[in-house]
Amino acid sequence: MSGVTRYVHDDSGPARADALTATALPYPDGWFCLAFSDELPPGGVLTRTLMGEEVVLYRTRGGVLRAVRPYCPHLGAHLGAGGAVEGENIVCPFHRFAFDPSGTCVATGYGLQPPKAALTRYDVCEVNSSVYVWRHALGEPPTWEVPALHGPRPSVFRHTTVDLAGHPQMIVENAFDFGHLTQLHGLSGLTIDADPVIGEPTCTIPVTAGGRALVPSASYELTVVGLSTLAAVARLGPLGEMYVLLHATPTAPGRLHLRLGATVALEKVPFVPDVLGRLITDPLSQLFSRLAHHITLRDAAPDFPVWNHQIYVEHPKLAPGDGPVGRYRRWARQFYSEPVSGNVRQDPDRP
């Protein structure tokens, strides 16, 4: 699933968050997901938006992943509009200038000496079946790596992308807003198995939640990576694990693409001989992944209208039962090149 669903806004209702005033929060620094891995097969070319600028992603026939500024340095043609991968090079459609994985121009359509020209490359990595691009307000190189959140076996995520108003910090904040899990989502029996472990640049929160329709009571490990990725990992007993990924990628001031993906990685099918189990594990994993994706969208849907109309409150009046929202905001400060007012510096968890 690679299309983008725009969250529908009723003009007769409340104003979208991005329509009121300029966003109170600037773009954060860090790694941001621009695609799931299955969207970019060998030879594939994609154009994605990150922080008001387009980025071209491509994968060479040999599997090398690259992210570049979209414009050819020759005469400015857009590589995402007709550009193609030929072998290990990306070729501009205008005059067939070819650029190797280093970004260097190695050939032209004329068959003559290529000019000393190169594409502008962005730092890119692929982990968690996701493609991330690094952006920093001051142009600094990556200072940390995206950790692997699931096992070494590659997983194909069922996924959906939603375009809506909002800011990544406020999306990720939901992981620390324990109150909304009971009040908005109706989770029962919610317990936090340990205090949030706050490190750099990840936060991990062990949670146990009561059951709902199609969702049994289970223990989850929520992991936040920067101000862009929220992952939930649930152990399904001897069967395997379920993974849910939520990527918040800023596309313009006050707007973002929300990528939601889910997969179930079965390790063993109970009461089935091992030989037969190996034959049916992948089909069953795909079936359960579709179900997990459906449940993920269902459970996230109540958040969409909130995020789409929510403003950033610089000095929130926190209440007992909210969860460690203030502590999260203090942690979030590290992802901005300049100090951000309202990211609580003291009194982190109490109103």
Contacts in CASP RR format, 6 or more apart in sequence:
PFRMAT RR
TARGET T0000
AUTHOR 0000-0000-0000
METHOD contacts of the structure
MODEL  1
MSGVTRYVHDDSGPARADALTATALPYPDGWFCLAFSDELPPGGVLTRTL
MGEEVVLYRTRGGVLRAVRPYCPHLGAHLGAGGAVEGENIVCPFHRFAFD
PSGTCVATGYGLQPPKAALTRYDVCEVNSSVYVWRHALGEPPTWEVPALH
GPRPSVFRHTTVDLAGHPQMIVENAFDFGHLTQLHGLSGLTIDADPVIGE
PTCTIPVTAGGRALVPSASYELTVVGLSTLAAVARLGPLGEMYVLLHATP
TAPGRLHLRLGATVALEKVPFVPDVLGRLITDPLSQLFSRLAHHITLRDA
APDFPVWNHQIYVEHPKLAPGDGPVGRYRRWARQFYSEPVSGNVRQDPDR
P
1 158 0 8 1.000
1 159 0 8 1.000
1 160 0 8 1.000
1 161 0 8 1.000
2 35 0 8 1.000
2 39 0 8 1.000
2 161 0 8 1.000
3 160 0 8 1.000
3 161 0 8 1.000
4 161 0 8 1.000
4 162 0 8 1.000
4 163 0 8 1.000
4 257 0 8 1.000
5 160 0 8 1.000
5 161 0 8 1.000
5 162 0 8 1.000
5 163 0 8 1.000
6 162 0 8 1.000
6 163 0 8 1.000
6 164 0 8 1.000
7 162 0 8 1.000
7 163 0 8 1.000
7 164 0 8 1.000
7 165 0 8 1.000
7 304 0 8 1.000
7 308 0 8 1.000
9 16 0 8 1.000
9 308 0 8 1.000
14 309 0 8 1.000
15 309 0 8 1.000
16 165 0 8 1.000
16 308 0 8 1.000
16 309 0 8 1.000
17 23 0 8 1.000
17 165 0 8 1.000
17 166 0 8 1.000
17 254 0 8 1.000
17 307 0 8 1.000
17 308 0 8 1.000
17 309 0 8 1.000
17 310 0 8 1.000
17 311 0 8 1.000
18 165 0 8 1.000
18 166 0 8 1.000
18 252 0 8 1.000
18 253 0 8 1.000
18 254 0 8 1.000
18 255 0 8 1.000
19 165 0 8 1.000
20 311 0 8 1.000
21 311 0 8 1.000
22 253 0 8 1.000
23 166 0 8 1.000
23 167 0 8 1.000
23 253 0 8 1.000
23 254 0 8 1.000
23 312 0 8 1.000
24 311 0 8 1.000
24 312 0 8 1.000
24 314 0 8 1.000
24 341 0 8 1.000
25 167 0 8 1.000
25 169 0 8 1.000
25 170 0 8 1.000
25 312 0 8 1.000
25 340 0 8 1.000
26 137 0 8 1.000
26 336 0 8 1.000
26 338 0 8 1.000
26 340 0 8 1.000
27 51 0 8 1.000
27 135 0 8 1.000
27 137 0 8 1.000
27 250 0 8 1.000
28 168 0 8 1.000
28 169 0 8 1.000
28 226 0 8 1.000
28 227 0 8 1.000
28 228 0 8 1.000
28 250 0 8 1.000
28 332 0 8 1.000
28 335 0 8 1.000
28 336 0 8 1.000
29 135 0 8 1.000
29 136 0 8 1.000
29 137 0 8 1.000
29 140 0 8 1.000
29 335 0 8 1.000
29 336 0 8 1.000
29 337 0 8 1.000
30 134 0 8 1.000
30 135 0 8 1.000
30 136 0 8 1.000
30 142 0 8 1.000
30 201 0 8 1.000
30 226 0 8 1.000
30 227 0 8 1.000
30 228 0 8 1.000
30 335 0 8 1.000
31 125 0 8 1.000
31 132 0 8 1.000
31 133 0 8 1.000
31 134 0 8 1.000
31 142 0 8 1.000
31 146 0 8 1.000
31 225 0 8 1.000
31 226 0 8 1.000
31 228 0 8 1.000
31 229 0 8 1.000
32 50 0 8 1.000
32 132 0 8 1.000
32 133 0 8 1.000
32 134 0 8 1.000
32 135 0 8 1.000
32 168 0 8 1.000
32 228 0 8 1.000
32 247 0 8 1.000
32 249 0 8 1.000
32 250 0 8 1.000
33 130 0 8 1.000
33 131 0 8 1.000
33 132 0 8 1.000
33 228 0 8 1.000
33 229 0 8 1.000
33 247 0 8 1.000
33 249 0 8 1.000
33 259 0 8 1.000
34 46 0 8 1.000
34 48 0 8 1.000
34 50 0 8 1.000
34 55 0 8 1.000
34 57 0 8 1.000
34 67 0 8 1.000
34 131 0 8 1.000
34 132 0 8 1.000
34 133 0 8 1.000
34 249 0 8 1.000
35 46 0 8 1.000
35 48 0 8 1.000
35 57 0 8 1.000
35 130 0 8 1.000
35 131 0 8 1.000
36 129 0 8 1.000
36 130 0 8 1.000
36 131 0 8 1.000
36 157 0 8 1.000
36 159 0 8 1.000
36 259 0 8 1.000
36 261 0 8 1.000
37 126 0 8 1.000
37 129 0 8 1.000
37 130 0 8 1.000
37 131 0 8 1.000
37 154 0 8 1.000
38 129 0 8 1.000
38 156 0 8 1.000
38 157 0 8 1.000
39 46 0 8 1.000
39 131 0 8 1.000
40 46 0 8 1.000
40 57 0 8 1.000
40 58 0 8 1.000
40 59 0 8 1.000
40 65 0 8 1.000
40 131 0 8 1.000
41 59 0 8 1.000
42 59 0 8 1.000
42 60 0 8 1.000
42 61 0 8 1.000
42 62 0 8 1.000
42 63 0 8 1.000
42 85 0 8 1.000
43 58 0 8 1.000
43 59 0 8 1.000
43 60 0 8 1.000
43 61 0 8 1.000
43 84 0 8 1.000
43 85 0 8 1.000
43 87 0 8 1.000
44 58 0 8 1.000
44 59 0 8 1.000
44 85 0 8 1.000
45 56 0 8 1.000
45 57 0 8 1.000
45 58 0 8 1.000
45 79 0 8 1.000
45 80 0 8 1.000
45 82 0 8 1.000
45 83 0 8 1.000
45 84 0 8 1.000
45 85 0 8 1.000
45 90 0 8 1.000
46 56 0 8 1.000
46 57 0 8 1.000
46 58 0 8 1.000
46 80 0 8 1.000
47 54 0 8 1.000
47 55 0 8 1.000
47 56 0 8 1.000
47 57 0 8 1.000
47 70 0 8 1.000
47 78 0 8 1.000
47 80 0 8 1.000
47 81 0 8 1.000
48 54 0 8 1.000
48 55 0 8 1.000
48 57 0 8 1.000
49 55 0 8 1.000
49 251 0 8 1.000
49 252 0 8 1.000
49 257 0 8 1.000
50 133 0 8 1.000
50 135 0 8 1.000
50 249 0 8 1.000
50 250 0 8 1.000
50 251 0 8 1.000
51 135 0 8 1.000
51 250 0 8 1.000
51 251 0 8 1.000
51 252 0 8 1.000
52 251 0 8 1.000
52 252 0 8 1.000
53 69 0 8 1.000
54 70 0 8 1.000
54 78 0 8 1.000
55 67 0 8 1.000
55 68 0 8 1.000
55 69 0 8 1.000
55 70 0 8 1.000
55 122 0 8 1.000
55 133 0 8 1.000
56 67 0 8 1.000
56 68 0 8 1.000
56 69 0 8 1.000
56 70 0 8 1.000
56 78 0 8 1.000
56 79 0 8 1.000
56 80 0 8 1.000
56 90 0 8 1.000
57 65 0 8 1.000
57 66 0 8 1.000
57 67 0 8 1.000
57 124 0 8 1.000
57 131 0 8 1.000
57 133 0 8 1.000
58 65 0 8 1.000
58 66 0 8 1.000
58 68 0 8 1.000
58 79 0 8 1.000
58 85 0 8 1.000
58 90 0 8 1.000
59 65 0 8 1.000
59 66 0 8 1.000
59 85 0 8 1.000
60 66 0 8 1.000
60 85 0 8 1.000
60 87 0 8 1.000
60 88 0 8 1.000
60 89 0 8 1.000
60 90 0 8 1.000
60 101 0 8 1.000
61 85 0 8 1.000
61 87 0 8 1.000
61 88 0 8 1.000
62 87 0 8 1.000
62 88 0 8 1.000
64 88 0 8 1.000
64 101 0 8 1.000
65 124 0 8 1.000
65 126 0 8 1.000
65 131 0 8 1.000
66 90 0 8 1.000
66 101 0 8 1.000
66 103 0 8 1.000
66 121 0 8 1.000
66 124 0 8 1.000
67 121 0 8 1.000
67 122 0 8 1.000
67 123 0 8 1.000
67 124 0 8 1.000
67 131 0 8 1.000
67 133 0 8 1.000
68 79 0 8 1.000
68 90 0 8 1.000
68 99 0 8 1.000
68 103 0 8 1.000
68 119 0 8 1.000
68 120 0 8 1.000
68 121 0 8 1.000
68 122 0 8 1.000
69 119 0 8 1.000
69 120 0 8 1.000
69 121 0 8 1.000
69 122 0 8 1.000
70 78 0 8 1.000
70 79 0 8 1.000
70 80 0 8 1.000
71 77 0 8 1.000
71 78 0 8 1.000
71 79 0 8 1.000
72 78 0 8 1.000
72 79 0 8 1.000
72 92 0 8 1.000
72 94 0 8 1.000
72 97 0 8 1.000
72 119 0 8 1.000
73 105 0 8 1.000
73 117 0 8 1.000
73 118 0 8 1.000
73 119 0 8 1.000
74 92 0 8 1.000
74 94 0 8 1.000
74 95 0 8 1.000
74 97 0 8 1.000
74 105 0 8 1.000
74 115 0 8 1.000
74 117 0 8 1.000
75 94 0 8 1.000
75 95 0 8 1.000
76 94 0 8 1.000
77 92 0 8 1.000
77 93 0 8 1.000
77 94 0 8 1.000
77 95 0 8 1.000
79 90 0 8 1.000
79 92 0 8 1.000
79 93 0 8 1.000
79 119 0 8 1.000
81 93 0 8 1.000
82 93 0 8 1.000
83 90 0 8 1.000
83 91 0 8 1.000
83 92 0 8 1.000
83 93 0 8 1.000
84 90 0 8 1.000
84 91 0 8 1.000
84 93 0 8 1.000
85 91 0 8 1.000
86 98 0 8 1.000
88 100 0 8 1.000
88 101 0 8 1.000
89 98 0 8 1.000
89 99 0 8 1.000
89 100 0 8 1.000
89 101 0 8 1.000
89 106 0 8 1.000
89 107 0 8 1.000
90 98 0 8 1.000
90 99 0 8 1.000
90 119 0 8 1.000
91 97 0 8 1.000
91 98 0 8 1.000
91 99 0 8 1.000
92 98 0 8 1.000
92 99 0 8 1.000
95 108 0 8 1.000
95 109 0 8 1.000
95 110 0 8 1.000
96 107 0 8 1.000
96 108 0 8 1.000
96 109 0 8 1.000
97 105 0 8 1.000
97 107 0 8 1.000
97 108 0 8 1.000
97 109 0 8 1.000
97 114 0 8 1.000
97 117 0 8 1.000
98 105 0 8 1.000
98 106 0 8 1.000
98 107 0 8 1.000
98 108 0 8 1.000
98 109 0 8 1.000
98 114 0 8 1.000
99 105 0 8 1.000
99 106 0 8 1.000
99 118 0 8 1.000
99 119 0 8 1.000
100 106 0 8 1.000
102 118 0 8 1.000
103 118 0 8 1.000
103 119 0 8 1.000
103 121 0 8 1.000
104 117 0 8 1.000
104 118 0 8 1.000
105 114 0 8 1.000
105 115 0 8 1.000
105 116 0 8 1.000
105 117 0 8 1.000
105 118 0 8 1.000
106 114 0 8 1.000
107 114 0 8 1.000
108 114 0 8 1.000
108 115 0 8 1.000
122 133 0 8 1.000
122 134 0 8 1.000
122 135 0 8 1.000
123 133 0 8 1.000
123 134 0 8 1.000
123 141 0 8 1.000
123 142 0 8 1.000
124 131 0 8 1.000
124 132 0 8 1.000
124 133 0 8 1.000
124 134 0 8 1.000
125 131 0 8 1.000
125 132 0 8 1.000
125 134 0 8 1.000
125 145 0 8 1.000
125 146 0 8 1.000
126 132 0 8 1.000
127 146 0 8 1.000
127 147 0 8 1.000
127 148 0 8 1.000
127 149 0 8 1.000
128 146 0 8 1.000
128 148 0 8 1.000
128 149 0 8 1.000
128 150 0 8 1.000
128 229 0 8 1.000
128 231 0 8 1.000
128 245 0 8 1.000
129 150 0 8 1.000
129 154 0 8 1.000
129 155 0 8 1.000
129 156 0 8 1.000
129 157 0 8 1.000
129 245 0 8 1.000
129 263 0 8 1.000
130 229 0 8 1.000
130 245 0 8 1.000
130 247 0 8 1.000
130 259 0 8 1.000
132 146 0 8 1.000
132 228 0 8 1.000
134 141 0 8 1.000
134 142 0 8 1.000
136 337 0 8 1.000
137 336 0 8 1.000
137 337 0 8 1.000
137 338 0 8 1.000
138 337 0 8 1.000
144 200 0 8 1.000
144 201 0 8 1.000
146 225 0 8 1.000
146 229 0 8 1.000
147 202 0 8 1.000
147 223 0 8 1.000
147 225 0 8 1.000
149 223 0 8 1.000
149 225 0 8 1.000
149 231 0 8 1.000
149 233 0 8 1.000
149 243 0 8 1.000
149 245 0 8 1.000
150 231 0 8 1.000
150 233 0 8 1.000
150 241 0 8 1.000
150 243 0 8 1.000
150 265 0 8 1.000
151 265 0 8 1.000
153 265 0 8 1.000
155 243 0 8 1.000
155 263 0 8 1.000
155 265 0 8 1.000
156 263 0 8 1.000
156 286 0 8 1.000
156 289 0 8 1.000
157 243 0 8 1.000
157 245 0 8 1.000
157 261 0 8 1.000
157 262 0 8 1.000
157 263 0 8 1.000
157 289 0 8 1.000
157 293 0 8 1.000
158 261 0 8 1.000
158 262 0 8 1.000
158 263 0 8 1.000
158 289 0 8 1.000
158 290 0 8 1.000
158 292 0 8 1.000
158 293 0 8 1.000
159 245 0 8 1.000
159 259 0 8 1.000
159 260 0 8 1.000
159 261 0 8 1.000
159 262 0 8 1.000
159 293 0 8 1.000
160 259 0 8 1.000
160 260 0 8 1.000
160 261 0 8 1.000
160 293 0 8 1.000
160 297 0 8 1.000
161 257 0 8 1.000
161 258 0 8 1.000
161 259 0 8 1.000
161 260 0 8 1.000
162 257 0 8 1.000
162 258 0 8 1.000
162 260 0 8 1.000
162 304 0 8 1.000
163 251 0 8 1.000
163 255 0 8 1.000
163 256 0 8 1.000
163 257 0 8 1.000
163 258 0 8 1.000
164 255 0 8 1.000
164 256 0 8 1.000
164 258 0 8 1.000
164 304 0 8 1.000
164 307 0 8 1.000
164 308 0 8 1.000
165 254 0 8 1.000
165 255 0 8 1.000
165 256 0 8 1.000
165 307 0 8 1.000
165 308 0 8 1.000
165 309 0 8 1.000
166 254 0 8 1.000
166 255 0 8 1.000
166 256 0 8 1.000
166 307 0 8 1.000
166 308 0 8 1.000
166 310 0 8 1.000
167 250 0 8 1.000
167 254 0 8 1.000
167 256 0 8 1.000
167 312 0 8 1.000
168 227 0 8 1.000
168 228 0 8 1.000
168 248 0 8 1.000
168 249 0 8 1.000
168 250 0 8 1.000
168 256 0 8 1.000
169 227 0 8 1.000
169 312 0 8 1.000
169 329 0 8 1.000
169 332 0 8 1.000
169 335 0 8 1.000
170 307 0 8 1.000
170 310 0 8 1.000
170 312 0 8 1.000
171 230 0 8 1.000
171 246 0 8 1.000
171 248 0 8 1.000
171 256 0 8 1.000
171 258 0 8 1.000
171 307 0 8 1.000
172 224 0 8 1.000
172 226 0 8 1.000
172 227 0 8 1.000
172 228 0 8 1.000
172 229 0 8 1.000
172 230 0 8 1.000
172 248 0 8 1.000
172 328 0 8 1.000
172 332 0 8 1.000
173 325 0 8 1.000
173 328 0 8 1.000
173 329 0 8 1.000
174 180 0 8 1.000
174 230 0 8 1.000
174 303 0 8 1.000
175 203 0 8 1.000
175 205 0 8 1.000
175 222 0 8 1.000
175 224 0 8 1.000
175 230 0 8 1.000
175 328 0 8 1.000
176 196 0 8 1.000
176 203 0 8 1.000
176 205 0 8 1.000
176 323 0 8 1.000
176 324 0 8 1.000
176 325 0 8 1.000
176 326 0 8 1.000
176 327 0 8 1.000
176 328 0 8 1.000
177 322 0 8 1.000
177 323 0 8 1.000
177 325 0 8 1.000
178 190 0 8 1.000
178 192 0 8 1.000
178 321 0 8 1.000
178 322 0 8 1.000
178 323 0 8 1.000
179 321 0 8 1.000
179 322 0 8 1.000
179 323 0 8 1.000
181 187 0 8 1.000
181 190 0 8 1.000
181 209 0 8 1.000
182 188 0 8 1.000
182 190 0 8 1.000
184 302 0 8 1.000
184 303 0 8 1.000
184 306 0 8 1.000
185 299 0 8 1.000
185 302 0 8 1.000
186 212 0 8 1.000
187 209 0 8 1.000
187 210 0 8 1.000
187 211 0 8 1.000
187 212 0 8 1.000
188 209 0 8 1.000
188 210 0 8 1.000
188 211 0 8 1.000
188 212 0 8 1.000
189 208 0 8 1.000
189 209 0 8 1.000
189 210 0 8 1.000
189 217 0 8 1.000
190 207 0 8 1.000
190 208 0 8 1.000
190 209 0 8 1.000
190 210 0 8 1.000
191 207 0 8 1.000
191 208 0 8 1.000
192 205 0 8 1.000
192 206 0 8 1.000
192 207 0 8 1.000
193 206 0 8 1.000
193 207 0 8 1.000
193 208 0 8 1.000
193 219 0 8 1.000
194 205 0 8 1.000
194 206 0 8 1.000
196 203 0 8 1.000
196 204 0 8 1.000
196 205 0 8 1.000
196 324 0 8 1.000
196 327 0 8 1.000
196 328 0 8 1.000
197 203 0 8 1.000
197 204 0 8 1.000
197 205 0 8 1.000
198 327 0 8 1.000
198 331 0 8 1.000
199 331 0 8 1.000
200 334 0 8 1.000
201 225 0 8 1.000
201 226 0 8 1.000
201 334 0 8 1.000
201 335 0 8 1.000
202 223 0 8 1.000
202 224 0 8 1.000
202 225 0 8 1.000
202 226 0 8 1.000
203 223 0 8 1.000
203 224 0 8 1.000
203 328 0 8 1.000
203 331 0 8 1.000
204 221 0 8 1.000
204 222 0 8 1.000
204 223 0 8 1.000
204 224 0 8 1.000
205 221 0 8 1.000
205 222 0 8 1.000
205 223 0 8 1.000
205 224 0 8 1.000
206 219 0 8 1.000
206 220 0 8 1.000
206 221 0 8 1.000
206 222 0 8 1.000
207 219 0 8 1.000
207 220 0 8 1.000
207 221 0 8 1.000
207 222 0 8 1.000
208 217 0 8 1.000
208 218 0 8 1.000
208 219 0 8 1.000
208 220 0 8 1.000
209 217 0 8 1.000
209 218 0 8 1.000
209 220 0 8 1.000
210 217 0 8 1.000
210 218 0 8 1.000
211 217 0 8 1.000
211 218 0 8 1.000
214 291 0 8 1.000
214 295 0 8 1.000
215 295 0 8 1.000
215 299 0 8 1.000
218 234 0 8 1.000
218 235 0 8 1.000
218 236 0 8 1.000
219 234 0 8 1.000
219 235 0 8 1.000
220 232 0 8 1.000
220 233 0 8 1.000
220 234 0 8 1.000
221 232 0 8 1.000
221 233 0 8 1.000
221 234 0 8 1.000
222 230 0 8 1.000
222 231 0 8 1.000
222 232 0 8 1.000
223 230 0 8 1.000
223 231 0 8 1.000
223 232 0 8 1.000
223 233 0 8 1.000
224 230 0 8 1.000
224 231 0 8 1.000
225 231 0 8 1.000
226 335 0 8 1.000
227 248 0 8 1.000
227 332 0 8 1.000
227 335 0 8 1.000
228 247 0 8 1.000
228 248 0 8 1.000
228 249 0 8 1.000
229 245 0 8 1.000
229 246 0 8 1.000
229 247 0 8 1.000
229 248 0 8 1.000
230 245 0 8 1.000
230 246 0 8 1.000
230 248 0 8 1.000
231 243 0 8 1.000
231 244 0 8 1.000
231 245 0 8 1.000
231 246 0 8 1.000
232 243 0 8 1.000
232 244 0 8 1.000
233 241 0 8 1.000
233 242 0 8 1.000
233 243 0 8 1.000
233 244 0 8 1.000
234 241 0 8 1.000
234 242 0 8 1.000
235 241 0 8 1.000
236 242 0 8 1.000
236 264 0 8 1.000
238 267 0 8 1.000
238 268 0 8 1.000
238 270 0 8 1.000
239 266 0 8 1.000
239 267 0 8 1.000
239 268 0 8 1.000
239 269 0 8 1.000
239 270 0 8 1.000
240 264 0 8 1.000
240 265 0 8 1.000
240 266 0 8 1.000
240 267 0 8 1.000
240 268 0 8 1.000
241 264 0 8 1.000
241 265 0 8 1.000
241 267 0 8 1.000
242 262 0 8 1.000
242 263 0 8 1.000
242 264 0 8 1.000
242 265 0 8 1.000
242 288 0 8 1.000
242 292 0 8 1.000
243 262 0 8 1.000
243 263 0 8 1.000
243 264 0 8 1.000
243 265 0 8 1.000
244 260 0 8 1.000
244 261 0 8 1.000
244 262 0 8 1.000
244 292 0 8 1.000
244 296 0 8 1.000
245 259 0 8 1.000
245 260 0 8 1.000
245 261 0 8 1.000
245 262 0 8 1.000
246 258 0 8 1.000
246 259 0 8 1.000
246 260 0 8 1.000
246 261 0 8 1.000
246 300 0 8 1.000
247 257 0 8 1.000
247 258 0 8 1.000
247 259 0 8 1.000
247 260 0 8 1.000
248 256 0 8 1.000
248 257 0 8 1.000
248 258 0 8 1.000
249 256 0 8 1.000
249 257 0 8 1.000
249 258 0 8 1.000
249 259 0 8 1.000
250 256 0 8 1.000
251 257 0 8 1.000
260 293 0 8 1.000
260 296 0 8 1.000
260 297 0 8 1.000
260 300 0 8 1.000
261 293 0 8 1.000
261 296 0 8 1.000
262 289 0 8 1.000
262 292 0 8 1.000
262 293 0 8 1.000
262 295 0 8 1.000
262 296 0 8 1.000
263 285 0 8 1.000
263 289 0 8 1.000
263 292 0 8 1.000
264 285 0 8 1.000
264 288 0 8 1.000
264 289 0 8 1.000
264 291 0 8 1.000
264 292 0 8 1.000
265 285 0 8 1.000
266 281 0 8 1.000
266 284 0 8 1.000
266 285 0 8 1.000
266 288 0 8 1.000
267 281 0 8 1.000
268 277 0 8 1.000
268 281 0 8 1.000
269 276 0 8 1.000
269 277 0 8 1.000
269 280 0 8 1.000
269 281 0 8 1.000
269 284 0 8 1.000
272 280 0 8 1.000
314 341 0 8 1.000
314 342 0 8 1.000
315 342 0 8 1.000
315 344 0 8 1.000
316 325 0 8 1.000
316 326 0 8 1.000
316 344 0 8 1.000
317 351 0 8 1.000
318 325 0 8 1.000
318 326 0 8 1.000
318 349 0 8 1.000
318 350 0 8 1.000
318 351 0 8 1.000
319 351 0 8 1.000
320 350 0 8 1.000
320 351 0 8 1.000
322 349 0 8 1.000
323 349 0 8 1.000
324 348 0 8 1.000
324 349 0 8 1.000
325 349 0 8 1.000
326 344 0 8 1.000
326 348 0 8 1.000
326 349 0 8 1.000
327 348 0 8 1.000
327 349 0 8 1.000
329 342 0 8 1.000
329 343 0 8 1.000
329 344 0 8 1.000
329 348 0 8 1.000
330 343 0 8 1.000
330 344 0 8 1.000
330 345 0 8 1.000
330 348 0 8 1.000
332 340 0 8 1.000
332 343 0 8 1.000
333 339 0 8 1.000
333 340 0 8 1.000
333 343 0 8 1.000
333 345 0 8 1.000
336 343 0 8 1.000
END
